[in-house]
Amino acid sequence: SAMGSALREGHKLISPVGGKITVLSASLPSVGYGKLEMREDRKLLSTSRESKLFQTSNSFYKSFTIKCS
């Protein structure tokens, strides 16, 4: 899944006229921009290190939303 690349190209296409992009995905983006990896580690659940699972591992999506707005 190359969702990050698809979002970038969709933004290029729609930016002159404006609009909305809706994405439905059944898997993690695994190729190109915005690539994510499975980070769930059951050993971290219910420990003080569990909060690491809620932190971003890739800054692409945060910077992309700022660019889109």
KOLDRENNU-861897 format. One line per 5 residues: number of its first residue (from 0); their letters; for each residue x, y, z of C-alpha. Coordinates in Angstrom, 3 decimals, padded with zeros to 6 digits. Example, Ala and Ser with C-alpha at 12.3 -4.5 7.8 and 13.67 -1.06 7.14 Angstrom:
2
0	AS	012.300:-004.500:007.800 | 013.670:-001.060:007.140 .
This chain:
69
0	SAMGS	000.000:000.000:000.000 | 001.455:003.349:-001.086 | -001.081:005.582:000.637 | 001.308:008.462:001.299 | 002.253:008.727:-002.356 .
5	ALREG	-001.387:008.513:-003.407 | -002.312:011.297:-000.977 | 000.449:013.550:-002.295 | -000.653:013.058:-005.905 | -004.302:013.512:-004.968 .
10	HKLIS	-003.402:016.780:-003.268 | -001.575:017.966:-006.395 | -004.641:017.202:-008.518 | -007.238:018.764:-006.230 | -005.323:021.788:-004.874 .
15	PVGGK	-006.177:024.193:-007.752 | -009.927:023.720:-007.267 | -010.200:022.617:-003.641 | -012.229:019.750:-002.268 | -011.987:016.713:-000.072 .
20	ITVLS	-010.029:013.469:-000.282 | -011.514:010.429:001.428 | -009.275:007.423:002.049 | -010.340:003.917:003.016 | -007.522:001.515:003.717 .
25	ASLPS	-007.422:-002.045:005.005 | -003.681:-002.185:005.691 | -000.802:-000.046:006.870 | 000.993:001.987:004.208 | 004.134:-000.055:003.581 .
30	VGYGK	005.795:001.622:000.573 | 006.962:005.156:-000.228 | 006.035:008.335:001.638 | 004.286:007.786:004.938 | 005.489:004.202:005.266 .
35	LEMRE	004.451:002.726:008.612 | 005.430:-000.443:010.426 | 003.428:-002.517:012.868 | 004.520:-001.390:016.339 | 002.142:-003.236:018.640 .
40	DRKLL	004.100:-005.020:021.327 | 001.974:-006.875:023.851 | 004.793:-006.662:026.411 | 004.318:-002.872:026.567 | 000.588:-002.994:027.297 .
45	STSRE	-000.367:-001.913:030.827 | 003.146:-000.627:031.534 | 004.575:002.874:031.749 | 006.094:002.432:028.272 | 002.683:001.871:026.645 .
50	SKLFQ	002.487:005.583:025.771 | 005.239:005.019:023.161 | 002.649:003.211:021.050 | 000.572:006.412:020.796 | 003.421:008.616:019.582 .
55	TSNSF	003.932:009.225:015.887 | 006.634:007.196:014.212 | 006.498:009.111:010.930 | 006.173:012.886:010.588 | 004.764:012.671:007.034 .
60	YKSFT	001.105:012.741:008.056 | 001.447:015.701:010.426 | 003.335:017.799:007.873 | 000.964:016.724:005.092 | -002.143:017.854:006.997 .
65	IKCS	-000.530:021.228:007.640 | 000.298:021.540:003.943 | -003.270:020.650:002.975 | -004.825:023.202:005.276 .
